[in-house]
Amino acid sequence: MFVLGIDVETTVCRNEKRIDNSPFNPDNYLVSCGAHFLGEDTGKYFFFKHDKLECNPAKSKFELQSLLDMADILVGHNIKYDLLWLIEAGFMIECPVYCTMIGEYVLARGQKIPLSLDETTKRRKVTLKRSDLMEETFKKGIGYEAMDPDIVETYGRGDVISCLEVYESQLADYRKPEYIGLRKTRDMMNEMLLVLLDMERNGIHIDLSALDRVEKQFTEERNTLQTRLYELARSVMGDTPINLNSPAQLSEVVYSRRIPDKNKWRKIFNIGLNVVGKPLPRPRMSSKEFAKEVKDNTVIIKRTKGRRCDDCRGVGTIQKTKKDGSPFKNRTKCASCQGSGVTYTDTDKIAGFCLMPSSVQDVSANGFSTDKKTLNFLLSQAQRRNKKDAIEFLKGMSRLNALNVYLSSFCEGMRRNTRSNNILHTTYNQCITATGRLSSSDPNFQNQPRGGTFPIRECVVSRFEGGEIMEADFSGLEFRVAGELSKDGQIYDDIMTGKDVHKQTAAIINEKDVEDITKDERQQAKAYTFAPLYGGQGASEPPHVQEYFKKYFTIYEGLREWHDTLKKGVLKDGLVTLPSGRQFYWPNVERKQGGRITYATQIVNYPVQSFATADIVPLACIRANALIKNAGIQSLFVLTVHDSIVVDVYPGEQEKVKQILIEAMEGVADEVSVRYDYDMVIPLAIEIKSGSNWLNGSVIYE
């Protein structure tokens, strides 16, 4: 078998905002490529365009294509990048591929390890890549096209050799009994890599005028919300100006406490990073001990009353005079009011919303945490105490944080990365998340809210005149997978009888009758339906919601028993193995006082999320992509987000694409049976929508 290692070097477009190494940037071009057959003493190196060489790109392309045609398998580290450049440069790739980054990721079995080629070669003790050759040159802003060509070639050849040695080292690992089962996951991910390559090349078509409208909508909502949040903050803080973008000041508004000695505070709660950049472990404290430390090392803040500064008479500066009585040229900032023109005195009323941190995990360097997870916990506390202003403020802050993400990550990210032809080529990442589900960048489309109501979707339209955007989404995939893996009889019955579990959840959460539940309430309740599947306990929720969590495992006893089995198995050997062969490993798991084990949430979360979104969905994507190509149609597979597949449909091909998606997704159980020798009991179902844009599609199949 001819194994060919490859590595490309390209130009990089740099500006003040970002670095762009995309082949879809017309200012970028392919500089060179190294190619080396495994077992040969020397490889080949080809230059296509370089400032200091007279290149013969036609000759280089012919010779490199000849090597690619001979190869039975191509090997590279993060090879999707190399393939994207080669294909966009006109090369034909027809053989399977092996990504050594994927190989290393699968062997890590869910543990976080650095996956760069440099770190991988060090870990595997093979030939180190020559990154030292490039460091100084890169620091000077010199790209491959302008470097000494001998350095570029030495570096490029070294990369290929390092990668091939990593490949051989990984294959040796995959032959070991404990890793043999991982081969199926590795091979599937390498197949999925080629599907992602097609999607990245196809890109999605963006309606920039719709993007303008959505951005305006988000901006107006953010501005209105900010005004209201500052009104609420002022109502509980008094006249002292508040900056809600300051973590310290936001902490004071929420918790009504100030940290007088931040250095002492950091020492008490062990706040900081260790030598490898990871957070230091927090000290163990009982609730009583924690409450005492908070009481002893914080001061309760009071609402303030502002009045014009008597010293500067509200100007903020004072005119001082010299010994001879003449005024200094520049006025001096008033020390009494620090230049504000106003002095503030404490009243007898406590400031802020007086919410309480729960444990050492809520402590931050500036006081107490105000992140998304903590705000949700505090919201439940405010609801139990019926603090209406606090409820409004916390909900508003959560929404404000979301709007800021939408504006920066989506609106700005989409505008920045959409090319002149209105096509956005997002980049998919297979080796980022612990569970194997996809992430993406430029922008991260995987980070959008679940459900079909996200306004950004209106901006995704067909590139074909008269075309449509069609989306097929698995129905309740995580719930079905949880039932499949746990063999819970009640989940099976609920699915087979068509019970709407999300509506049932919404009725309990909202304390309403099932028939009165709205579509939005049902959508919002999905998080609660899935939370117990992933180990959620509902400890921070209102009493009636906590009762829901308690009843959940009474209804689904098989799921509870399966969770217990998973935990016992991990305590025994540290492993969880999925039907696909994918594994997760926790080498340091232990049982704590009270019976709870460490990593409990991950242990029950990873199997469901991974088998659903890292195994089943990719298999459906592989099937759909192959069927679309084999059908000889012009429609394009452009996106996969969460549990869905999105196709840009050419006019007149709607029925063909619909049938392809039905076959690819509902029939994926057949693929699971063939690949993994596992026969699924619970059937999979999908819903298909189609319309002029991704947001406003109508249901055409369910």
C-alpha positions in Angstrom: 0.0 0.0 0.0 1.4 3.4 -1.0 1.1 5.8 2.0 1.8 9.4 1.0 2.4 12.1 3.6 1.7 15.7 2.5 2.0 19.2 4.0 1.3 22.5 2.3 2.6 26.0 3.0 0.5 29.0 1.9 0.5 32.7 2.1 -1.4 34.4 5.0 -3.3 37.6 4.7 -2.7 39.7 7.8 -4.5 42.9 8.9 -5.1 44.7 12.1 -8.2 42.6 12.9 -7.2 39.0 12.0 -5.1 36.5 10.2 -6.7 34.9 7.2 -5.1 31.8 5.6 -8.1 30.7 3.6 -7.8 29.6 0.0 -11.0 31.6 -0.6 -9.2 34.9 0.0 -8.1 36.0 -3.5 -4.9 37.5 -2.1 -3.8 34.1 -0.8 -2.0 31.5 -2.8 -0.3 28.1 -2.5 3.4 28.5 -2.0 4.7 24.9 -1.7 3.9 21.3 -0.9 6.0 18.5 0.5 5.2 14.9 -0.4 6.9 11.7 0.9 6.0 8.1 0.5 6.3 6.0 3.6 9.4 3.8 3.4 11.2 5.9 0.9 14.5 7.6 1.9 13.7 11.0 0.4 10.5 12.7 -0.6 9.7 15.5 -3.1 9.2 19.1 -2.5 7.4 21.4 -4.9 7.3 25.2 -5.1 4.4 26.8 -6.9 5.0 30.5 -6.3 7.8 32.1 -4.2 9.3 35.6 -4.2 12.9 34.4 -4.4 12.5 31.5 -6.9 11.6 31.1 -10.5 8.9 28.5 -10.2 7.4 26.3 -12.8 3.9 25.8 -11.3 2.6 23.7 -14.2 5.5 21.2 -13.9 5.2 21.1 -10.1 1.4 20.5 -10.4 1.9 17.7 -12.9 4.5 15.9 -10.7 2.6 16.3 -7.5 -0.7 15.1 -9.1 1.2 12.0 -10.3 2.2 11.2 -6.7 -1.4 11.8 -5.5 -2.7 9.5 -8.2 -0.3 6.7 -7.0 -1.3 7.0 -3.3 -3.6 4.5 -1.7 -3.9 6.7 1.3 -3.0 10.3 2.1 -1.6 11.2 5.6 -1.3 14.6 7.2 -1.7 16.4 10.5 -5.0 18.5 10.3 -5.0 17.2 6.7 -8.4 18.9 6.0 -6.5 22.2 5.7 -4.0 20.7 3.2 -6.7 19.0 1.1 -8.8 22.2 1.0 -5.8 24.1 -0.4 -4.9 21.4 -2.9 -8.4 20.9 -4.2 -9.0 24.7 -4.6 -5.6 24.8 -6.5 -7.0 22.3 -8.9 -5.7 19.0 -7.7 -7.7 15.8 -7.8 -7.9 13.7 -4.5 -9.6 10.3 -5.0 -8.1 8.1 -2.3 -8.9 7.8 1.5 -7.2 10.0 4.0 -5.8 9.6 7.5 -5.5 12.6 9.8 -3.0 12.1 12.5 -4.7 14.8 14.6 -7.9 12.7 14.5 -5.8 9.6 15.3 -4.4 11.2 18.4 -7.7 12.6 19.4 -9.5 9.3 19.4 -6.7 7.6 21.3 -7.0 10.3 24.0 -10.5 8.9 24.8 -12.0 12.2 25.9 -9.0 13.5 27.8 -7.8 16.9 27.0 -4.3 16.8 25.5 -2.5 19.2 23.2 -3.0 18.0 19.6 -0.6 20.1 17.6 2.0 18.3 15.5 4.7 19.8 17.6 3.2 18.5 20.9 2.3 15.2 19.4 5.8 14.5 18.1 7.2 15.3 21.6 4.7 13.1 23.3 5.4 10.2 20.9 9.2 10.8 20.9 9.5 10.8 17.1 11.4 13.2 14.9 10.6 16.7 16.0 9.3 19.2 13.4 11.7 22.1 12.8 9.5 24.9 14.2 12.7 26.6 15.4 13.5 27.5 11.8 10.4 29.6 11.5 9.9 31.3 14.8 12.1 34.4 14.3 11.0 34.8 10.7 7.3 34.7 11.7 7.9 37.2 14.4 9.2 39.6 11.8 6.0 39.2 9.8 7.7 37.4 6.9 5.5 34.7 5.3 6.5 31.5 3.5 6.5 33.3 0.1 9.2 35.6 1.2 11.4 33.4 3.4 14.6 31.8 2.4 13.3 28.9 0.2 15.8 26.5 1.7 14.3 27.1 5.1 10.8 26.6 3.8 11.8 23.3 2.2 13.7 22.0 5.2 10.7 22.9 7.4 8.2 21.4 5.0 10.1 18.2 4.5 10.5 17.9 8.3 6.8 18.3 8.9 6.0 15.4 6.5 8.6 13.1 8.1 7.3 13.9 11.6 3.8 13.3 10.5 4.6 9.9 8.9 6.4 8.8 12.0 3.4 9.8 14.2 1.2 7.8 11.8 3.3 4.7 12.3 3.4 5.2 16.0 -0.4 5.6 16.1 -1.0 2.5 14.0 1.1 0.5 16.5 -1.2 1.8 19.3 -4.3 0.9 17.4 -3.0 -2.7 17.1 -2.9 -3.0 20.9 -5.9 -5.0 22.4 -7.1 -2.0 24.5 -7.3 0.3 21.4 -8.5 -2.0 18.6 -12.1 -1.0 19.1 -11.2 2.6 18.5 -10.4 2.0 14.9 -14.0 2.2 13.8 -14.4 5.7 15.4 -11.1 6.8 13.8 -12.1 5.6 10.4 -15.5 7.1 10.6 -14.1 10.5 11.6 -11.7 10.4 8.6 -14.6 9.8 6.3 -16.5 12.6 7.9 -13.5 14.8 7.3 -14.1 14.5 3.6 -17.8 15.5 4.0 -16.8 18.5 6.0 -14.3 19.4 3.3 -17.1 19.4 0.8 -19.3 21.6 3.0 -16.5 24.1 3.6 -15.9 24.4 -0.1 -19.6 24.7 -0.9 -20.1 27.4 1.8 -23.4 29.0 2.6 -25.0 32.0 0.8 -25.6 35.0 3.0 -28.2 37.7 2.4 -26.3 40.7 3.6 -29.4 42.9 3.7 -31.1 40.4 6.0 -27.9 40.4 8.1 -28.2 44.2 8.4 -31.8 43.9 9.6 -30.9 41.3 12.2 -27.9 43.2 13.4 -30.1 46.3 13.8 -32.7 44.3 15.7 -30.1 42.9 18.1 -28.5 46.3 18.5 -31.7 48.1 19.3 -32.7 45.4 21.8 -29.3 45.6 23.4 -29.5 49.4 23.8 -33.0 49.3 25.3 -32.0 46.5 27.6 -28.8 48.2 28.8 -30.8 51.4 29.6 -33.2 49.3 31.7 -30.4 47.4 33.5 -28.7 50.6 34.5 -32.0 51.9 35.8 -32.4 48.8 37.9 -28.8 49.0 39.1 -29.2 52.7 40.1 -32.5 51.9 41.9 -30.6 49.6 44.3 -27.1 51.2 44.3 -28.0 54.9 44.7 -26.3 57.7 43.0 -22.8 56.2 42.6 -22.2 55.6 38.8 -22.1 51.9 38.0 -20.3 50.1 35.2 -22.0 46.8 34.5 -19.1 45.8 32.3 -16.8 45.7 35.3 -16.9 42.3 37.0 -16.1 43.9 40.4 -19.0 46.4 40.2 -21.4 43.9 38.8 -20.5 41.6 41.7 -21.3 44.4 44.1 -24.7 45.0 42.5 -25.7 41.4 42.6 -24.2 40.3 46.0 -24.2 43.6 47.9 -20.7 43.0 49.2 -17.3 44.6 48.5 -13.9 43.0 48.9 -11.6 45.4 50.9 -8.4 43.3 50.5 -8.3 41.5 47.2 -4.8 40.0 47.8 -6.0 38.4 51.0 -9.2 37.3 49.3 -7.2 35.5 46.6 -5.1 33.7 49.2 -8.1 32.6 51.3 -9.8 31.0 48.3 -6.7 30.0 46.3 -7.6 32.1 43.3 -5.1 32.0 40.4 -3.4 29.7 37.9 -0.8 27.0 38.3 2.4 26.7 36.3 0.6 25.1 33.4 -2.1 27.7 33.3 -4.9 25.8 34.9 -7.0 27.2 37.7 -5.8 26.4 41.2 -8.0 24.0 43.2 -10.4 25.8 45.6 -10.1 25.0 49.3 -12.6 22.6 50.9 -15.0 24.4 53.1 -18.3 23.5 54.7 -21.3 25.9 54.1 -20.8 27.3 57.6 -17.0 27.8 57.1 -17.6 29.5 53.7 -20.3 31.8 55.2 -17.9 32.9 57.9 -15.1 33.7 55.5 -17.4 35.7 53.4 -18.7 37.6 56.4 -15.2 38.3 57.8 -13.6 39.4 54.5 -16.3 41.4 52.8 -18.1 44.6 53.7 -21.8 45.2 53.1 -22.2 48.2 50.8 -24.7 50.9 51.2 -26.7 52.9 48.8 -25.3 56.4 48.2 -26.5 59.9 47.9 -24.7 62.3 45.6 -24.4 66.0 46.1 -22.3 68.8 44.4 -18.8 68.8 45.6 -18.3 71.8 48.0 -14.5 72.1 47.2 -14.8 72.5 43.5 -18.4 73.5 43.3 -19.2 70.8 40.9 -16.5 71.7 38.3 -14.2 68.7 39.1 -11.1 70.9 39.1 -9.6 73.5 41.4 -7.5 76.5 40.4 -4.4 76.6 42.5 -2.1 79.6 42.7 1.7 80.1 42.9 3.5 81.7 45.8 3.3 85.0 44.0 -0.5 84.7 43.8 -0.6 84.1 40.1 -2.7 81.0 38.9 -1.1 77.9 37.5 -1.6 77.3 33.8 -3.6 74.1 34.3 -6.3 73.5 36.8 -5.9 70.6 39.3 -8.2 67.7 39.6 -10.3 68.0 42.8 -9.1 65.5 45.4 -12.5 65.4 47.2 -14.5 64.2 44.3 -11.7 62.8 42.1 -12.7 65.1 39.3 -16.4 64.1 39.1 -17.8 67.2 40.6 -19.9 65.1 42.9 -19.3 63.6 46.4 -21.2 60.5 47.6 -22.2 59.6 51.1 -23.6 56.3 52.3 -27.2 56.1 53.4 -28.6 53.5 55.9 -30.0 51.3 53.1 -28.1 48.2 51.9 -27.2 48.5 48.2 -27.6 45.8 45.6 -29.9 42.8 45.3 -28.5 41.0 48.4 -28.2 37.6 46.7 -26.0 34.9 48.3 -23.1 32.9 46.9 -23.5 29.2 47.5 -19.9 27.8 47.8 -16.2 28.5 47.1 -16.9 27.8 43.4 -18.9 31.1 43.3 -15.8 33.1 44.4 -13.9 35.2 41.8 -10.8 37.5 42.0 -13.1 40.5 42.0 -15.6 39.2 44.5 -18.2 36.6 43.3 -18.9 35.0 39.9 -21.4 36.6 37.5 -21.1 34.2 34.6 -24.0 32.6 32.7 -24.2 29.5 34.9 -24.1 31.5 38.1 -26.7 34.0 36.9 -29.0 31.1 36.2 -28.5 29.7 39.7 -29.1 33.1 41.3 -32.2 33.6 39.2 -33.7 30.5 40.9 -32.7 32.0 44.3 -34.4 35.3 43.4 -37.5 33.5 42.3 -37.7 31.6 45.5 -37.4 34.8 47.4 -39.8 36.6 45.1 -37.4 39.4 44.4 -39.0 40.9 41.3 -36.4 43.5 40.5 -33.6 41.0 41.0 -35.4 38.5 38.7 -35.7 41.2 36.0 -32.1 42.2 36.4 -30.7 38.7 36.2 -32.8 37.7 33.2 -31.8 41.0 31.6 -28.1 40.3 32.2 -28.3 36.8 30.7 -30.1 38.2 27.6 -27.6 41.0 27.3 -24.7 38.5 27.4 -26.4 36.5 24.7 -27.0 39.6 22.5 -23.3 40.6 22.8 -22.4 37.1 21.6 -24.9 37.3 18.7 -23.5 40.6 17.6 -19.9 39.8 17.9 -19.7 36.1 17.0 -22.5 35.9 14.5 -23.3 39.4 13.0 -19.7 40.6 13.0 -18.2 37.2 12.3 -20.5 36.5 9.4 -19.9 39.9 7.8 -16.1 39.6 8.3 -15.9 36.1 6.8 -18.4 36.4 3.9 -16.6 36.7 0.6 -17.3 39.1 -2.2 -19.6 36.5 -3.8 -21.7 36.4 -0.6 -20.5 32.9 0.3 -19.4 32.2 3.8 -17.0 29.3 4.2 -17.1 28.3 7.9 -14.4 26.0 9.2 -15.4 22.7 11.0 -13.4 21.3 13.8 -13.6 17.6 14.8 -11.0 17.5 17.6 -12.1 20.3 19.9 -14.9 19.0 22.1 -14.4 16.2 24.6 -17.5 14.3 23.3 -16.5 14.3 19.6 -19.4 16.6 18.4 -18.4 19.2 15.9 -17.4 22.8 16.6 -16.8 25.4 13.9 -15.1 28.7 13.5 -15.3 31.9 11.4 -17.9 32.0 12.8 -19.0 29.2 15.2 -22.3 28.1 13.7 -22.5 25.2 16.2 -22.8 27.7 19.0 -26.2 29.1 18.0 -29.2 28.4 20.2 -31.1 25.2 19.6 -34.5 25.4 18.0 -35.5 27.0 14.7 -36.2 30.5 16.0 -32.7 32.1 15.9 -33.0 35.2 13.7 -29.5 34.8 12.2 -31.0 31.9 10.2 -33.0 34.3 8.1 -29.7 35.4 6.6 -28.9 32.0 5.1 -30.5 31.8 1.7 -30.1 29.8 -1.5 -27.4 30.8 -4.0 -29.7 29.5 -6.8 -32.4 31.8 -8.3 -35.6 30.1 -7.3 -33.8 27.7 -4.9 -34.6 26.8 -1.4 -32.9 26.0 1.9 -34.0 22.6 3.2 -33.2 21.4 6.7 -33.8 17.9 8.1 -33.6 17.6 11.8 -33.6 14.5 14.0 -36.6 14.5 16.3 -35.7 14.1 20.0 -32.4 12.4 19.1 -30.8 12.6 22.6 -33.9 11.3 24.3 -34.1 8.4 21.9 -30.4 7.7 22.3 -30.7 7.7 26.1 -33.5 5.2 25.8 -31.4 3.1 23.3 -28.3 3.0 25.5 -30.2 2.5 28.8 -32.8 0.1 27.5 -35.4 2.0 29.5 -38.8 0.5 28.8 -40.7 3.6 29.6 -38.7 5.7 27.2 -39.3 3.1 24.5 -43.1 3.2 25.2 -43.2 7.0 25.2 -41.5 7.1 21.8 -43.5 4.3 20.2 -46.8 5.8 21.4 -45.8 9.3 20.2 -45.9 10.9 23.6 -44.8 14.5 23.5 -42.3 14.5 26.5 -41.3 18.1 25.9 -44.9 19.2 26.3 -45.2 17.1 29.4 -42.1 18.7 30.8 -43.3 22.2 29.9 -46.6 21.6 31.7 -44.7 20.8 35.0 -42.2 23.6 34.7 -44.8 26.2 33.9 -47.4 24.7 36.2 -50.0 24.6 33.4 -52.2 22.0 31.7 -50.6 20.2 28.8 -53.2 21.5 26.3 -52.3 25.1 27.3 -48.6 24.8 26.5 -47.4 27.2 23.8 -44.8 26.3 21.1 -42.2 28.6 22.8 -42.8 27.0 26.2 -42.4 23.6 24.7 -39.1 24.6 23.1 -37.8 26.2 26.3 -38.7 23.0 28.2 -36.4 20.8 26.1 -33.5 21.8 28.3 -35.3 20.3 31.3 -36.2 17.1 29.4 -32.6 16.6 28.5 -31.0 17.8 31.8 -31.6 14.5 33.7 -30.3 12.6 30.8 -27.0 14.4 31.3 -26.9 14.1 35.1 -28.8 17.3 36.0 -30.2 17.3 39.6 -32.1 20.6 39.5 -30.7 21.6 42.9 -30.8 25.3 42.0 -34.3 25.3 40.6 -37.6 26.4 42.2 -39.3 23.8 44.5 -41.9 22.6 41.9 -39.1 22.1 39.3 -37.0 20.2 41.8 -39.9 17.9 42.3 -39.9 17.3 38.5 -36.3 16.1 38.7 -37.1 13.8 41.6 -40.0 12.2 39.7 -38.0 11.9 36.5 -36.0 8.9 37.6 -39.0 7.3 39.2 -40.7 7.3 35.8 -37.5 6.3 34.0 -36.0 3.7 36.4 -34.0 2.0 33.6 -32.2 5.3 32.9 -31.3 5.7 36.6 -30.0 2.1 36.7 -27.9 2.7 33.6 -26.4 5.8 35.2 -25.5 3.7 38.2 -24.0 1.0 36.0 -21.9 3.6 34.2 -20.5 5.1 37.4 -19.7 1.6 38.8 -17.9 0.7 35.6 -15.8 3.9 35.7 -14.9 3.3 39.3 -13.7 -0.1 38.3 -11.6 0.6 35.2 -12.1 4.3 34.4 -13.8 3.5 31.0 -17.1 4.0 29.2 -17.4 2.3 25.8 -20.1 3.2 23.3 -21.6 0.8 20.7 -19.5 2.6 18.1 -16.3 1.6 19.9 -15.6 5.2 21.0 -14.3 5.3 24.5 -14.0 7.8 27.3 -11.4 7.4 30.1 -11.3 9.0 33.5 -8.1 7.7 35.2 -8.5 9.6 38.5 -12.1 9.0 39.3 -12.9 8.5 43.0 -15.9 8.2 45.3 -16.5 11.2 47.6 -18.1 11.5 51.0 -21.9 11.0 50.7 -21.4 8.5 47.8 -21.1 10.9 44.9 -18.2 10.1 42.5 -16.0 12.6 40.7 -16.8 13.4 37.0 -20.3 12.0 37.6 -21.9 14.5 35.2 -19.4 13.7 32.4 -19.8 10.0 32.9 -23.6 10.1 32.3 -23.5 13.0 29.8 -20.8 11.9 27.4 -22.3 8.6 26.2 -25.6 10.2 25.2 -24.3 13.3 23.6 -21.5 11.5 21.9 -23.4 8.6 20.4 -26.1 11.0 19.2 -24.0 13.9 17.8 -20.6 12.4 17.3 -21.6 9.0 15.9 -25.1 9.0 14.5 -25.3 12.5 13.0 -21.9 12.2 11.2 -23.0 8.8 9.8 -26.1 10.5 8.5 -24.0 13.3 7.0 -21.7 10.7 5.3 -24.7 9.0 3.8 -26.4 12.2 2.7 -23.3 13.6 1.0 -22.7 10.3 -0.9 -26.4 10.1 -2.0 -26.4 13.8 -3.2 -23.2 13.2 -5.2 -24.3 9.9 -6.7 -27.7 11.4 -7.7 -25.9 13.8 -10.1 -27.9 16.8 -8.9 -26.9 20.4 -8.5 -28.1 20.9 -4.9 -25.3 21.3 -2.3 -24.8 20.0 1.2 -23.9 23.2 3.1 -24.3 22.8 6.9 -24.7 20.5 9.8 -25.7 22.1 13.1 -26.6 20.2 16.2 -28.8 17.3 15.0 -29.6 18.7 11.5 -28.5 18.6 7.9 -28.9 21.7 5.7 -29.0 21.6 1.9 -29.0 24.5 -0.6 -31.6 23.0 -3.1 -31.5 23.7 -6.8 -34.9 24.6 -8.3 -36.8 21.5 -9.3 -34.8 19.2 -7.1 -36.8 19.6 -3.9 -38.5 16.1 -4.0 -35.2 14.4 -4.8 -33.4 16.1 -1.9 -36.2 15.3 0.5 -36.1 11.6 -0.4 -32.3 11.6 0.0 -32.5 13.1 3.5 -35.2 10.6 4.5 -33.1 7.7 3.3 -29.8 9.1 4.8 -31.2 9.9 8.2 -34.0 7.6 9.0 -32.0 4.7 7.5 -28.8 5.5 9.5 -29.6 2.6 11.9 -28.7 0.3 9.0 -25.3 2.0 8.9 -24.9 1.6 12.6 -25.6 -2.1 12.2 -23.1 -2.6 9.4 -20.3 -0.5 10.8 -20.6 -1.2 14.5 -22.4 -4.6 14.6 -25.0 -3.0 16.8 -28.8 -3.2 16.1 -30.8 -0.2 17.3 -34.2 -1.0 18.9 -35.6 2.6 19.1 -36.4 4.0 15.6 -35.1 7.4 14.5 -37.4 10.1 13.1 -36.8 13.3 11.4 -38.6 16.5 10.5 -37.9 18.3 7.2 -38.5 22.0 6.5 -37.9 24.0 3.3 -38.2 27.6 2.4 -36.7 30.7 0.9 -34.3 31.0 3.9 -33.2 28.8 6.8 -35.5 30.5 9.4 -38.8 30.6 7.6 -39.2 27.1 6.2 -42.5 25.2 6.2 -42.7 21.5 7.3 -42.8 19.2 4.3 -42.2 15.9 6.1 -42.5 14.6 9.7 
